[in-house]
């Protein structure tokens, strides 16, 4: 009996699922994927090689997800991590959850068992889509190879709807590997609107009038100021209305250090005494005392990219939904501003408060105490930052200390996990920062506990020859939890589960091929930092700090009240 052989597909006229995925990523401007190899996903690697997308392999999928999160923040576009099925995907869950709370457009592509083995107990089979649904803006399986690009377009469109956030796509192994005729593949081009929404002009006019007529106006900008690249508009707002500007989250660095309206440590006084409070791009969550720390008599104006954050935990007087940059510029256009400088006395009061805070810290810095006071360490880091340095905070109490001292010089100069408070983001954030903006210096402040979570990816930095300065505030404890535990149960029980060994992180760095140095004397901090930068290698400066000193943020945490 004669048999007819099945014709071999003409690869010049067909595309695999992995090639389609890579073409879509390239169209979105993605230049790197962060990943750990796995049998389910290797066809995406094949496609990325075709499209010139760099494949950056790490040691843990959590780091891949954090790096993709950072890539999204840096570029303002899609950051992509690619992980295999089962434990590969579950390892990345923390990174997706962090991006969800931080409003970062991370696209996680996860492998899956073949559809032909659906519900047969395939290798590493889990309900990935159901797991990702609560922590992403879009979560779905791609059912056919022809629809890979279309489903990516759906995910990315949802990821950028309102305030951005992560998306998840499970692409089964046989869907990725299958080849389809080019003519059957639609790669969407215009699938999401990129305009800048400003909302109701009447509300813009009311808000502008309230700011202009106020006696003591205050503005606080959060992470969305960076998302919208609103730094020039915020500078304009400050000068137009002659008003103080405070920032939190990724908005740090929005205004340069010497900016006459950029204030920091006087925020409590400002909120207590303000008669008009303008909150933009920062939810009234635990960081804002759920809105209870605002002067109850003040007129409150809330602006956010996501309507759900307007009226969240507190009523507003004027609510605005839209792009932060566009709305702030519209506010300036709608009013003559503060032409009389009636706000000068309020500004003078707040600047005096800033000076008092600086004097308090100066006394600690000049004491030269050992063990090293955390304030001394973060002061030295602040002085060490260059104009183009990206400062990354990855820790608990030590990073809380830095939040009141460290001031980056430029927009995009501050990165931290965001409101989920995830530890372990530092290595992934540093990796993406050095790859995507190699012209910028990178300094990471780690807690010794947080470094232990993902620190082995220091080797990834060495392998890829990506120098950065890592500083470890080493107090051999989980101090942010230890404080509250001790006050709740007593000093002896406060140490339970919170005390670590004194690890020599400098030696760890050397063992990985990087630069390491230990510091126990405050006078040696700056020289050690300089040596680390000059080494041209990934570096760890292991600084032994006082375990018994706690930041005010840690002591005031609401969970202990």
C-alpha positions as CSV (number, residue, x, y, z in Angstrom):
1,X,0.0,0.0,0.0
2,X,1.3,3.4,-0.9
3,X,1.3,6.1,1.8
4,X,1.4,9.9,1.2
5,X,3.8,11.8,3.4
6,X,2.4,14.8,5.2
7,X,4.0,17.9,3.5
8,X,6.6,19.7,5.6
9,X,5.5,23.3,6.3
10,X,7.4,25.9,4.4
11,X,9.0,27.9,7.2
12,X,9.4,30.9,4.9
13,X,5.6,31.1,4.6
14,X,4.7,30.2,8.2
15,X,5.2,31.5,11.7
16,X,5.3,29.7,15.0
17,X,3.6,30.9,18.1
18,X,6.9,32.0,19.6
19,X,7.8,34.0,16.5
20,X,4.4,35.7,16.6
21,X,4.9,36.6,20.3
22,X,8.3,38.1,19.5
23,X,7.0,40.2,16.6
24,X,4.4,41.6,18.9
25,X,6.9,42.4,21.6
26,X,9.2,44.1,19.1
27,X,6.3,46.2,17.9
28,X,5.7,47.3,21.5
29,X,9.3,48.4,21.8
30,X,10.4,45.6,24.1
31,X,14.2,45.1,23.8
32,X,14.7,42.6,26.6
33,X,12.8,39.7,28.1
34,X,13.7,38.5,31.6
35,X,13.5,34.8,32.0
36,X,14.6,31.3,33.2
37,X,14.6,28.6,30.6
38,X,11.9,25.9,30.5
39,X,10.7,23.4,28.0
40,X,7.3,25.1,27.6
41,X,8.7,28.5,26.5
42,X,11.8,27.9,24.3
43,X,10.0,28.8,21.1
44,X,9.7,32.4,22.4
45,X,13.5,32.4,22.7
46,X,13.7,31.3,19.1
47,X,11.4,34.2,18.0
48,X,13.3,36.7,20.1
49,X,16.5,35.8,18.5
50,X,14.9,36.4,15.1
51,X,13.7,39.8,16.2
52,X,16.8,41.0,18.0
53,X,15.3,41.0,21.5
54,X,17.8,40.2,24.2
55,X,17.1,37.2,26.3
56,X,18.3,37.9,29.9
57,X,18.4,34.8,32.0
58,X,18.3,35.2,35.8
59,X,18.5,32.8,38.8
60,X,14.9,33.1,40.1
61,X,11.6,33.9,38.3
62,X,10.8,36.5,41.0
63,X,13.8,38.4,39.9
64,X,12.7,38.1,36.2
65,X,9.3,39.6,37.1
66,X,10.8,42.4,39.2
67,X,13.2,43.2,36.4
68,X,10.3,43.4,33.9
69,X,8.4,45.6,36.3
70,X,11.4,47.9,36.5
71,X,11.7,47.9,32.7
72,X,8.1,49.1,32.4
73,X,8.7,51.9,34.9
74,X,11.9,53.0,33.1
75,X,10.5,53.0,29.6
76,X,6.9,53.9,30.3
77,X,6.0,51.0,28.1
78,X,5.7,47.2,28.4
79,X,8.2,45.2,30.5
80,X,8.2,41.5,29.7
81,X,9.1,38.4,31.7
82,X,8.8,34.9,30.3
83,X,8.5,31.9,32.6
84,X,7.8,28.3,32.3
85,X,4.7,26.6,33.7
86,X,3.9,25.5,37.2
87,X,6.6,26.5,39.7
88,X,8.1,28.9,37.1
89,X,4.9,30.8,37.1
90,X,4.2,30.6,40.8
91,X,7.8,31.9,41.5
92,X,6.8,35.0,39.5
93,X,3.5,35.6,41.4
94,X,5.2,38.0,43.9
95,X,6.6,40.1,41.1
96,X,3.2,40.4,39.4
97,X,1.5,41.2,42.7
98,X,4.0,43.9,43.3
99,X,3.5,45.4,39.8
100,X,-0.3,45.3,40.4
101,X,-0.1,47.5,43.5
102,X,2.6,49.7,42.0
103,X,0.6,50.3,38.8
104,X,3.3,48.9,36.5
105,X,2.6,47.5,33.1
106,X,4.5,44.2,33.4
107,X,3.5,41.5,30.9
108,X,4.1,38.0,32.2
109,X,4.0,35.3,29.6
110,X,3.8,31.8,31.1
111,X,4.1,28.5,29.6
112,X,1.5,25.8,29.9
113,X,1.0,22.1,29.2
114,X,-0.2,21.2,25.7
115,X,-3.9,21.7,25.1
116,X,-4.1,18.1,23.8
117,X,-3.2,17.0,27.4
118,X,-5.8,19.3,29.0
119,X,-6.9,17.8,32.3
120,X,-4.7,14.8,31.9
121,X,-2.1,15.8,34.6
122,X,0.5,17.3,32.3
123,X,3.9,18.2,33.6
124,X,3.8,21.4,35.8
125,X,0.0,21.9,35.1
126,X,-1.7,24.4,37.4
127,X,-4.7,26.8,37.0
128,X,-2.3,29.7,36.2
129,X,-5.0,32.0,34.8
130,X,-7.2,31.7,37.8
131,X,-4.2,32.4,40.1
132,X,-3.3,35.5,38.2
133,X,-6.7,37.0,37.8
134,X,-7.0,38.8,41.2
135,X,-3.5,40.4,40.8
136,X,-3.6,41.5,37.1
137,X,-5.7,43.7,34.9
138,X,-5.9,40.9,32.3
139,X,-5.4,37.1,32.6
140,X,-6.1,34.6,29.9
141,X,-5.0,31.5,28.0
142,X,-4.2,31.7,24.3
143,X,-6.1,28.9,22.7
144,X,-4.8,29.0,19.1
145,X,-1.5,30.0,17.5
146,X,-3.3,32.3,15.1
147,X,-4.5,34.4,18.0
148,X,-1.2,34.9,19.9
149,X,-0.8,38.5,18.7
150,X,-4.4,39.4,19.0
151,X,-4.5,38.1,22.6
152,X,-1.3,40.0,23.4
153,X,-3.0,43.2,22.0
154,X,-6.0,42.6,24.3
155,X,-3.8,42.2,27.3
156,X,-1.7,45.2,26.6
157,X,-4.8,47.4,25.9
158,X,-6.2,46.5,29.3
159,X,-2.8,46.9,31.0
160,X,-2.8,50.6,29.9
161,X,-6.5,51.3,30.6
162,X,-6.7,54.0,33.3
163,X,-3.8,53.6,35.7
164,X,-1.5,50.9,34.3
165,X,-0.9,47.4,35.7
166,X,0.2,43.9,34.8
167,X,-1.2,41.4,32.5
168,X,-0.7,37.6,32.3
169,X,-0.9,35.3,29.3
170,X,-0.7,31.5,29.5
171,X,0.4,30.1,26.1
172,X,0.3,26.3,26.0
173,X,3.3,24.4,24.7
174,X,1.6,23.1,21.5
175,X,0.2,26.6,20.8
176,X,3.7,28.1,20.9
177,X,5.3,25.4,18.9
178,X,2.7,25.1,16.1
179,X,3.2,26.9,12.8
180,X,0.5,28.7,10.9
181,X,0.4,30.4,7.5
182,X,1.5,34.0,7.6
183,X,-1.7,35.0,5.8
184,X,-3.7,33.7,8.8
185,X,-1.9,35.8,11.4
186,X,-3.2,39.3,12.2
187,X,-0.7,41.3,14.1
188,X,-2.7,44.3,15.4
189,X,-1.2,47.8,15.1
190,X,-3.7,50.3,16.4
191,X,-5.2,48.5,19.3
192,X,-4.9,51.0,22.2
193,X,-5.5,54.7,22.5
194,X,-2.5,56.8,23.7
195,X,-4.3,60.1,24.2
196,X,-4.1,62.2,27.4
197,X,-7.5,62.4,29.1
198,X,-8.2,65.6,31.2
199,X,-11.8,65.0,32.3
200,X,-14.4,67.7,32.8
201,X,-13.2,71.3,32.0
202,X,-15.7,72.6,34.6
203,X,-14.0,70.6,37.4
204,X,-10.6,71.8,36.1
205,X,-11.8,75.4,36.4
206,X,-13.1,74.8,40.0
207,X,-9.9,73.2,41.1
208,X,-7.7,76.0,39.6
209,X,-9.8,78.7,41.3
210,X,-9.5,76.8,44.7
211,X,-5.8,76.7,44.4
212,X,-5.5,80.3,43.4
213,X,-7.7,81.6,46.2
214,X,-6.2,79.4,48.9
215,X,-4.2,80.9,51.8
216,X,-2.3,77.7,52.5
217,X,-2.4,75.4,49.5
218,X,-0.4,72.1,49.5
219,X,0.2,69.6,46.7
220,X,1.3,66.0,47.0
221,X,2.2,63.9,43.9
222,X,2.6,60.2,43.9
223,X,3.9,57.5,41.5
224,X,1.6,58.5,38.7
225,X,3.6,61.7,38.3
226,X,6.4,59.6,37.1
227,X,4.1,57.3,35.1
228,X,2.9,60.4,33.2
229,X,6.3,62.1,33.0
230,X,4.8,65.1,34.6
231,X,7.9,66.8,36.1
232,X,7.8,69.9,33.9
233,X,4.1,70.4,34.5
234,X,4.6,70.1,38.3
235,X,7.4,72.6,38.2
236,X,5.0,74.9,36.3
237,X,2.3,74.3,38.9
238,X,4.5,75.1,41.8
239,X,5.7,78.4,40.3
240,X,2.3,79.4,38.9
241,X,0.4,79.0,42.2
242,X,3.4,79.8,44.5
243,X,2.8,76.6,46.5
244,X,4.7,73.9,48.2
245,X,5.1,70.5,46.5
246,X,5.6,67.2,48.3
247,X,6.2,63.8,46.5
248,X,6.2,60.1,47.4
249,X,6.9,56.9,45.7
250,X,8.4,57.0,42.2
251,X,7.6,60.8,42.1
252,X,10.8,61.4,44.1
253,X,13.2,63.3,41.9
254,X,10.4,65.1,40.2
255,X,11.9,68.4,41.3
256,X,15.6,69.0,41.7
257,X,17.1,69.1,45.2
258,X,17.5,72.9,45.2
259,X,14.0,73.6,43.9
260,X,12.4,76.5,45.9
261,X,9.1,74.7,46.2
262,X,10.2,71.1,46.6
263,X,9.8,70.3,50.3
264,X,10.2,67.0,52.1
265,X,10.2,66.8,55.9
266,X,7.6,69.4,56.7
267,X,4.7,67.5,55.2
268,X,2.9,66.8,58.4
269,X,2.8,70.5,59.3
270,X,1.7,71.3,55.8
271,X,-1.2,68.9,55.9
272,X,-2.2,69.9,59.4
273,X,-2.5,73.6,58.4
274,X,-3.4,73.6,54.7
275,X,-6.8,75.0,53.7
276,X,-6.6,73.4,50.2
277,X,-4.9,70.0,49.6
278,X,-4.2,68.8,46.1
279,X,-3.5,65.0,46.0
280,X,-2.4,63.7,42.6
281,X,-1.6,60.2,41.6
282,X,-1.3,58.7,45.1
283,X,-4.1,56.7,46.7
284,X,-5.3,57.4,50.3
285,X,-3.9,54.1,51.5
286,X,-1.9,53.2,54.6
287,X,0.9,55.6,53.5
288,X,-1.5,58.5,53.8
289,X,-3.3,57.3,57.0
290,X,-6.3,56.4,54.8
291,X,-6.9,60.1,54.4
292,X,-7.3,60.7,58.1
293,X,-4.1,62.7,58.4
294,X,-5.4,65.6,56.3
295,X,-6.8,68.7,57.9
296,X,-10.6,67.9,58.1
297,X,-11.4,71.6,57.4
298,X,-9.4,71.7,54.2
299,X,-10.8,71.6,50.7
300,X,-9.5,68.4,49.2
301,X,-8.8,68.0,45.4
302,X,-8.0,64.5,44.3
303,X,-6.6,63.7,40.8
304,X,-5.9,60.2,39.6
305,X,-5.6,58.2,36.4
306,X,-8.0,55.6,38.0
307,X,-11.4,56.8,38.9
308,X,-11.5,54.2,41.7
309,X,-8.9,56.1,43.6
310,X,-11.0,59.3,43.6
311,X,-13.0,59.1,46.8
312,X,-11.1,56.1,48.1
313,X,-11.2,56.1,51.9
314,X,-12.2,59.8,52.1
315,X,-14.7,62.1,50.5
316,X,-13.3,64.8,48.2
317,X,-14.5,68.3,47.4
318,X,-13.3,68.3,43.7
319,X,-12.5,65.0,41.9
320,X,-10.5,64.9,38.7
321,X,-9.7,61.8,36.6
322,X,-7.1,62.0,33.9
323,X,-3.5,62.1,32.9
324,X,-1.4,63.8,35.6
325,X,0.7,65.9,33.2
326,X,-2.2,67.0,31.0
327,X,-4.5,67.9,34.0
328,X,-1.8,69.8,35.8
329,X,-1.0,71.9,32.7
330,X,-4.8,72.5,32.3
331,X,-5.0,73.8,35.9
332,X,-2.3,76.3,35.1
333,X,-4.0,77.3,31.9
334,X,-7.3,77.8,33.7
335,X,-6.2,80.4,36.2
336,X,-3.9,83.4,36.7
337,X,-2.5,81.6,39.7
338,X,-1.2,83.4,42.8
339,X,-0.2,86.8,41.4
340,X,-0.1,88.4,44.8
341,X,2.2,85.9,46.5
342,X,-0.3,85.5,49.4
343,X,1.2,82.1,50.1
344,X,4.7,83.4,51.0
345,X,4.2,83.3,54.7
346,X,3.0,79.7,54.6
347,X,6.0,78.7,52.5
348,X,8.3,80.5,55.0
349,X,6.8,78.5,57.9
350,X,7.3,75.2,56.1
351,X,10.9,76.0,55.1
352,X,11.6,76.7,58.8
353,X,10.3,73.3,59.6
354,X,12.6,71.8,57.0
355,X,15.6,73.5,58.6
356,X,14.6,72.1,62.1
357,X,14.5,68.6,60.7
358,X,17.9,69.0,59.0
359,X,19.4,70.3,62.3
360,X,18.1,67.2,64.1
361,X,19.7,64.9,61.6
362,X,22.9,66.9,61.6
363,X,23.4,66.2,65.3
364,X,23.1,62.5,64.6
365,X,25.5,62.6,61.7
366,X,28.1,64.6,63.5
367,X,28.1,62.3,66.5
368,X,30.1,59.7,64.6
369,X,28.5,56.9,66.8
370,X,29.4,53.3,66.5
371,X,27.6,51.0,65.7
372,X,26.7,53.3,62.8
373,X,23.4,55.1,63.1
374,X,21.2,54.4,60.1
375,X,20.7,58.2,59.6
376,X,24.5,58.5,59.1
377,X,24.5,55.8,56.5
378,X,21.6,57.2,54.4
379,X,23.1,60.7,54.7
380,X,26.3,59.4,53.2
381,X,24.4,57.7,50.4
382,X,22.5,60.9,49.7
383,X,25.8,62.8,49.4
384,X,27.2,60.0,47.1
385,X,24.4,60.2,44.5
386,X,25.4,61.7,41.1
387,X,23.2,63.8,39.0
388,X,22.1,60.8,36.9
389,X,22.1,58.2,39.7
390,X,19.1,55.8,40.0
391,X,18.6,55.1,43.7
392,X,16.8,51.8,44.5
393,X,15.4,51.0,47.9
394,X,15.0,47.3,48.9
395,X,14.4,46.9,52.5
396,X,12.3,47.6,55.6
397,X,13.4,49.9,58.3
398,X,16.7,51.0,56.6
399,X,14.8,52.1,53.5
400,X,12.2,53.9,55.6
401,X,15.1,55.9,57.1
402,X,16.3,56.7,53.6
403,X,12.8,58.0,52.6
404,X,13.3,61.0,54.8
405,X,16.8,61.8,53.7
406,X,17.7,60.5,50.2
407,X,16.8,62.9,47.4
408,X,17.5,61.9,43.8
409,X,18.5,64.7,41.5
410,X,16.4,63.8,38.5
411,X,13.0,62.3,37.5
412,X,13.3,58.5,37.5
413,X,16.0,58.7,40.1
414,X,14.0,56.7,42.7
415,X,12.7,53.2,42.6
416,X,11.2,51.2,45.4
417,X,8.7,48.3,45.4
418,X,5.6,50.5,46.0
419,X,2.7,49.9,48.4
420,X,2.9,46.1,48.5
421,X,6.2,46.6,50.4
422,X,7.8,43.7,48.7
423,X,11.3,42.7,49.8
424,X,13.7,41.4,47.2
425,X,13.1,43.8,44.4
426,X,16.6,45.3,44.4
427,X,18.6,42.9,42.2
428,X,15.9,42.8,39.5
429,X,15.4,46.6,39.6
430,X,19.2,47.1,39.3
431,X,19.4,44.6,36.5
432,X,16.8,46.4,34.4
433,X,18.2,49.8,35.3
434,X,21.7,49.0,34.1
435,X,20.5,47.2,30.9
436,X,17.9,49.8,29.8
437,X,19.7,53.0,30.8
438,X,23.4,52.1,30.9
439,X,24.3,55.8,31.0
440,X,22.9,56.1,34.5
441,X,24.7,55.2,37.7
442,X,22.8,52.8,40.0
443,X,22.9,52.6,43.8
444,X,20.8,50.1,45.7
445,X,20.2,50.2,49.4
446,X,19.4,46.7,50.7
447,X,18.3,45.5,54.1
448,X,20.4,42.5,55.0
449,X,17.2,40.5,55.3
450,X,15.8,41.6,51.9
451,X,19.1,40.9,50.1
452,X,18.9,37.3,51.3
453,X,15.7,36.8,49.4
454,X,17.0,37.4,45.9
455,X,20.6,38.3,46.4
456,X,22.0,35.3,44.4
457,X,21.1,37.2,41.3
458,X,24.1,39.3,42.1
459,X,25.8,36.6,40.0
460,X,23.6,37.6,37.1
461,X,24.9,41.2,37.4
462,X,28.5,39.8,37.4
463,X,27.8,37.5,34.5
464,X,26.4,40.3,32.4
465,X,29.1,42.8,33.5
466,X,26.7,45.3,34.9
467,X,28.4,47.4,37.6
468,X,26.3,48.9,40.3
469,X,26.9,49.9,44.0
470,X,24.9,47.8,46.4
471,X,24.9,49.0,50.0
472,X,23.7,46.6,52.7
473,X,22.4,48.1,56.0
474,X,23.5,45.2,58.1
475,X,21.9,45.0,61.5
476,X,21.4,41.2,61.4
477,X,17.7,41.5,62.1
478,X,14.3,42.1,60.7
479,X,14.0,45.4,62.5
480,X,10.8,46.8,61.0
481,X,8.9,43.8,62.5
482,X,11.0,43.5,65.5
483,X,10.1,46.9,66.8
484,X,6.3,46.3,66.9
485,X,6.7,42.7,68.1
486,X,8.8,43.8,71.1
487,X,6.4,46.5,72.1
488,X,3.4,44.1,71.8
489,X,4.9,41.1,73.6
490,X,8.0,42.4,75.4
491,X,11.7,42.7,74.5
492,X,12.6,39.0,74.9
493,X,9.8,37.9,72.6
494,X,10.5,40.7,70.2
495,X,13.6,38.9,69.0
496,X,11.8,35.7,68.2
497,X,12.0,35.1,64.5
498,X,13.7,38.4,63.9
499,X,17.4,37.9,64.6
500,X,19.8,36.9,61.8
501,X,23.5,35.9,61.7
502,X,26.1,38.5,60.9
503,X,26.7,37.5,57.3
504,X,29.8,38.8,55.5
505,X,28.2,40.2,52.4
506,X,31.5,41.7,51.3
507,X,32.9,38.2,51.0
508,X,29.8,36.9,49.2
509,X,30.3,39.6,46.6
510,X,34.0,38.6,46.1
511,X,33.1,35.0,45.8
512,X,30.7,35.8,42.9
513,X,33.4,37.8,41.1
514,X,32.3,41.2,42.3
515,X,33.7,43.9,44.6
516,X,33.1,43.7,48.3
517,X,34.0,45.8,51.3
518,X,32.9,45.9,55.0
519,X,32.4,49.1,57.0
520,X,32.1,49.4,60.8
521,X,33.4,53.0,61.2
522,X,31.2,55.9,60.0
523,X,34.2,57.7,58.7
524,X,34.9,54.9,56.3
525,X,31.4,54.9,54.6
526,X,32.1,57.4,51.9
527,X,35.6,56.1,51.0
528,X,34.1,52.6,50.7
529,X,31.3,53.8,48.4
530,X,33.9,55.5,46.2
531,X,36.0,52.3,46.0
532,X,32.9,50.4,45.1
533,X,32.0,52.7,42.2
534,X,35.6,52.9,41.0
535,X,35.9,49.1,40.9
536,X,33.7,49.0,37.7
537,X,32.1,45.8,39.0
538,X,28.9,44.8,40.7
539,X,29.7,45.8,44.3
540,X,28.4,45.3,47.8
541,X,29.3,47.7,50.6
542,X,28.4,45.8,53.8
543,X,27.8,48.5,56.5
544,X,27.2,47.3,60.1
545,X,24.5,49.5,61.6
546,X,22.9,49.9,65.0
547,X,20.2,47.4,65.6
548,X,18.6,49.4,68.3
549,X,17.8,52.5,66.2
550,X,14.4,52.6,64.5
551,X,12.9,55.0,61.9
552,X,9.9,57.1,62.8
553,X,8.0,55.5,60.0
554,X,8.5,52.1,61.6
555,X,7.5,53.4,65.0
556,X,4.4,54.9,63.7
557,X,3.2,52.0,61.6
558,X,-0.6,51.7,61.8
559,X,-0.5,47.9,62.2
560,X,1.0,48.3,65.7
561,X,-1.5,50.9,66.8
